[in-house]
Amino acid sequence: MPYEFYKVLHLVGLFLTLSGLVALAVHGGLKAENSGNLKKWCFIGHGLGILILLVSGFGLAARLNYMGALPSWIYLKLGIWVLVGGLAAFLKRVPRLAQVWFAVAFALFTLAAFVAVTKPLN
């Protein structure tokens, strides 16, 4: 697959992950009851987005010929995405802190973008 395909797929995964987290944060902030189906779809979107990010990220790394020995910035991004993946669990368990978790998610997304653009620790 071409580089551009993986790049678009990566952005789709980013959109799904962020959408799921925002919807969960709003849901937790509103203290909505009896919306199990909506909550389920938010978790599905978040998990699917993380999976797409992982697969497309490794596809991008392969297209950039990084698969022999991965640079340190890729490990940093993997760590960031593990934290983003865990945010959904925190939102589920402590929904009253939805604004805090959303701010943490925003900071992690910004850090991931910064690492992807600048490629520190190369």
Secondary structure, 3 states (H helix, E strand, C coil): CCHHHHHHHHHHHHHHHHHHHHHHHHHHHHCCCCCHHHHHHHHHHHHHHHHHHHHHHHHHHHHCCCCCCCCHHHHHHHHHHHHHHHHHHHHHHCHHHHHHHHHHHHHHHHHHHHHHHHCCCC
